[in-house]
């Protein structure tokens, strides 16, 4: 069944079930009213997936936002909302419905996943995570990872079912306590960069990326590391963040869930770039599974005990989870929150000198991941003027006032938050075994 048909099937069947279950709550009038609304939806919808979107939107309001009352069931509810939006925003119904349907399609997919999940979706079997690399010093002045890798290199502890390699990614930058010496190493792992010819003028970090690709990859091959955990610090108040190129890497998402459960005193979040493997530019993209463990706030060139210990505990819990997975423990699925990496916002700048003319507003500073609404303060100019967020929708800010991003022209990133259904997973059994 195609996506269009699947969405219609799941939402239609569930819609009818919900209607029947509500008869006892509201008497005969409510289901009749809701049947009228369904007929109205059918009249407005131009396709099965469009109809599914209307129904999914109803579920989103009644089941998640707990919206009750007669407005939810009125036949003309969405037309009224459309009119209201048009009056407020000056946008026509066509654009309004387009935005509504784009959002509803995501909800539709989520509801389909949840219904499958609730019907005990089949457990996913995955190969063992036998070879793991823990990397630090990719940025030479992010010192928690530098010192944790040095600490791990002293112990050289290995479990029976996993081999752990520790790597100092950018030793020259570490020696100089700089982010990089010539170019940002953590932007040098695209397929194009790794395939480029090397000359005597090639920057050191690009040469080093080729060495790391040989050591930990080659990227996209069966010989690559099973998992890379690349350790980073940020000056932003982000807690502990997983940063990955995918929001459907079940190994990484289960490790993320494990840390969330086991580290209640530290906010643990997951950010996804959703980037094709060939375009993924960061070190962890060399492996089959991988993520950066980004922890802050910590100034560059400094080690804070609380941040170091959080990173140390995060790595310990990651290895603990991998050992359990490799020993055959089944991990139950569930739903997780994932932030998607959106656009970067630059500081206000002088049009002639290109120097910044403002800094992050005090109401936004240190409030990463707090929803930013249109009209909220973002910048405070050096002359004392407040500049507000003028985007069309609320978004989540992160990497707010990150020191390393001044040179990149980024004051903060804005992204969306979504929920991802993670299946139960277990170790893949050898097909040849009895």
N, C-alpha and C positions, 0 to 999 in steps of 0.2 A: 504493500500500500504506500502511495506517495505521501509526502508531508502534508499536502493539502487535504487528502482524504483522511489521513490519520488524525489530524487536528479536528476535523469535522466529526469523526467517529467518537473520539475521546470526549470532546466537549458536549456533543449531543447526548450521548448516553449518560454522562454525569449530570448534565442539565436536567434530564428527565428524572433521574434518581433524586436529585435535590428537590425538585418540585413535589414529588410524591411524599418525601420525608417531611415536608413542611405543612402538609394538609392538616395534620393534627394540631399544629401550633397556631395556625391562622384561620381555621375554618375553610369553608369552600370559596370564600371571596378572594383570598390571597392567591391561591393557585390559579384561579380564573384570570385574575389581573396579570399574573406572571405569564400565563399562556398568551394573553393579549400582547404583552411586551415581546414575547418570543415571535409572535406573528409579525409584529412591527419590525423587529430585527430582520426577519426573513425578507420583508418588503424592502428594507433599505440596503440589505447586503447584496453585493454584486458578484459574490463567489462564495464557495463553501468555507474557504479560509477566512474571508471577511466576516461571515456569520460566526465562525468560531471565535473571532476576535471580540465581537460584541459580548458573547457569553463569557469569555475569559475575563473581560473587564468587569462583568457583574460579579464573578467569583472573587476577583481581587478586592473589590469594595466590600462585599458582605463577609467574606471569610477571613481576610487579613486585616483590613482596616476596621472591621466590626461596625460598619455603617448599617444602621437599622432605620426603620421609619418608612413612611409612605413614599418618600422621594425615590428610594431605590427601585420601587416597583412601578413607578408611573410610566405610562406608555411614552410620554414625550420628554422623559428625563434628559436623554442625551441631546435631543434637539434644543432644549432649554439651555443646557450647558454650552452647546455650540454658539447659541445666540449671545450668551453672557461673555464667552471668550472673544467673540467678534467685536462686541462693544468695548471690551477692555483693551484688547490688543490690536484691533484694527485688521485682523487677519480673516480671510474668508473661510467658509465652511470646508471647502475642499482641503485646504492646508490643515485645518483642525482635524478632520477625519483621517487625513494621512498620518499625522503625528499619533493620533489615538491608535490607529491600526498597527503602526510600527511598534508601539509599546505593547499593544495587546498580543501581537504575535509572539513576543518574548514570554508573556504571561502564559499564552497558550502552550508553548513548548514546555514551560515549567510545570504546568498542571499535568500535561501528558506524562512527563517524567515522574512526578509525584505519584500519580495514579499507578503507573507501572511499579514504582518503588514500593508502594503500599501493598501491592499484590505479590510481594516477596520476589523482586527481580532476581534473576539468576546471578549467582556469585561469579565475579570475574576472576579468572585465574591468570596470574602474571609470573614471568620468570623471576628467579632469585636476583636480589640486588647484592651481588657477590664482591664487586670491586667499587670502592668508594674513595673519592678524593676530597679532602678538606683543604681548601686553599685560603691563604691570607696574603695581605700585601699586594693585592692587585692594584690598589691605590696605596702608595707607600707611606702616606701620613694618616691612614686609618688604622690606629694602633691596636685596637682590641684583637683584630684578626692576626696581626703580626705577632703579638705576644702569645696568643693562644696556639698558633701553629708551632712556635718555638717550644711551648710547654708540651704539646702533643708529641713533638719530635723527640723529646727526652724520654718519654714513657714507651713509645712504640708498642702500645697494647693492641692486640688483635684478638677478636673472638674466633671461635671455631668455624663460623659460617660466613665471615665477611673479612675481606682484606682492606685495610685503610691506609691510603697514601696521603701524606701531608706535603703540601707544596707551597713554597714562598714564590708567589707568582711573578713579582716584579722586584728582584733583589736590588737593582740599581736605585730605583725610587725609594725603596725601604732604607737603603744606606744613606740617602740624602734627605730622608723624611719629607718627601714631596709626593704629590698625587701621581705625577709621572715625570719623566725626564724630557721627552720630546712630543709625545702624543698620548692620548688617553688609551691605555691598554685595554680597558673594558669596552672599547668601541672597535676593536680590531679583529673580531672573530666571525665576520660575515664570510660567506663562501667566496665572494669576490676578493676580499682582502687576503684570505688564506690561499687563494689561487694566483695571486699577483706575483710577478717575478721580483727577485730581490737583487738590489745593486748595492754598491758601497755607499749610496746616499739614502738608502732605506732607513727610516727612523728605528731606533732601538726597540721600541714597543712592538712594532710590526714584526721585526725579526723574532722577538720573544714570543709573539702570538703563534708563529709557525713552530717554534720549539715546543710550546705547550700543546699545540695540536698534535704533534708527533707523540708527546708523552701521554696525553689524556684522551686523545681521539684515536684515529682521525674522525673528524666531525661527520656524523651521519652514517657511520659504518658499524658493523657488528663488533669490531674490535674496540670501540670507544668504551670509556668508563661507564659503568652502570649508573652511577650518580655522582655529581659534583655539587658540593656545598661551598659556595664562595662567600667569604666573610667580609662584611663591610660595616662601616660606621657612617652615620649622617649627623649633621649638626641640627637637623630638624627634630621636633618632638614627636617621633613616630613609633616609639616602642620597638617591638620586634616585628619585622616585616619579612615575609617570604616574597621575593620578586622573581617571577617566572615568565617564560614566553608563552605559556599555555595555561588555560583554565580547565583542561581536561586530562592532566597528568595525574592519574589516580594515586600513584606512589607519593608524589609531592603533596597532594591534597590530604592524604591520610596522615602523613608526617605532620602537616600543619594542624590537623585536628588533634593529633596526639599532644603537640606542644600546647595548644589551647587548653586542653584538659589538665595537663600536668603543671602548667605555669600560670596559675590564677592571678598571681600578683603582677604579672607583666601583660600589657595588651599585645596580643598576637594577631596579626592581620596578613592578608594575602593580596598581592597586587599582580595583575596579569597584563602583559604587553599584547598578547594574542598576535604574535609575529610568526610568519613562516620561518621554518628552520634555516633556509638559505639566507634570510635577511636578519636573523638573530645575531646581535653583535657582541654579546657578553660572554664571559668565560664559561659559564655553566652550560651554554648551548653546545659545547663540545661533546657532552655526555648524552646517554639515552634518556636519563631523567636528570633534572638539575634545577637549582634555585640559588639565588643570592640570599643570605641571611643578613638583613640590614637592621642595625640597632642604633638607636639614638634617644635622647640627644647626647652627643659627645663632641667637643671641639677637636678639630684635626690636630695631630701632633701631641695629643694628650691621651692618657688612659685613665678612665674612671672605674673604680672598683665595682660599682653597681652594674655598669654597662658590660664590663668584662665578665662578671659572674653570670649575667643573664645570657651572654653569648656562650659561655662555657657550658651552662646548663642546657641551653638549646641544642648544642652539638651532642652532648651526652644523651639527651632524650632522643635525638634523631638516630644515633647509632643503636640505642636500646630498641627502638621500634624496628629498625632494619634487622637486628638479630632475631627478634620475635617473629617477624614476617618470614625470614629465611628458615626458621625452625618449624614452620607450618601453622602458626597461629592465624586464625581467620579474623579479619577485622570487619566489623559491621559498618554498613554504609550510613548515610545521613545527608543532611543539607548543610552547606557552609556558605558563608558570605565571602565574596570575592570583589575586589575593587579593580576596575579596568583602567589602565593608563590612558589618560586623555591628552588634551593639549597643554602645552606649557605657556604660562603667562609671563611676559617680560615686565620689568619695572618701567614706570614712566621715564622718558629720557628727553634731554634737551635736543631739539631737532638739528642743531648745528654741531654741538660738541659730542653728542651721543652719550654724555654722562648721565647717570641716573639722577632723577630729581625728587625721588621719594623712596621711602622704605616701607616695609610691611606695617600695616596698622596695628596698634597694640591689641585691638579686639580680635585680630586674626592670629597674631604671633603666638606660637606654642599651642595652637588649636588645630593641628592636623587631624583630618578625618571628621571634623565637625561640619555638618552640612552648611554650605554657603549659598544663601538666597540672593536673588537679584535685589540690589539696593543695600546689601551689607557692606560695611567698610572693608576695603582691601589694602589700600595704600594711604600713607600720610606723607604729604609732600614736605620738603624741608622748610617751606614757607608756612606750613601749618594747615593746609587744605586737605580735607578727606576726599579720597576718590573711592567710589563704590563699585561693586561688581555689577556689570551691565549685561551679563549673559542672559539668554532666553529661558534658562531652567536652572533649578538648584543643582549644584554639583559638590563633590567632596574634594577639599584641598589636601594635598600632601607634598612632602619635600618643601615645606614653607620656609622661605629664607635660608635655603641650603647654601652654605658657604661656597662649595665647589661649583655651583651653578651660576654664580655671578658672571663668570667668563663665558658661559653658554647663553647668556641672555634669558635666564629663566628664574623668575621670582618664586614660582610655585607651579605645581601641576594640578589640573582639575580632572576628576574622573567620576565615573558612575559606580554604584554598588549594585550587585546582583546576587542572586542565590544560585548555587550550583548543586545539583543532586549528585552525590558521590556514591557509587555502588559498593557493596561489600566486596572485599577482595581476599584472595588466598594465594598461596604459593602454587605455581603450576606444577603439576605432577608429571614425572617422566612417563611419556607414553609407552615406553618399553618396559616399565616396571610392572610386576605382578600386583 
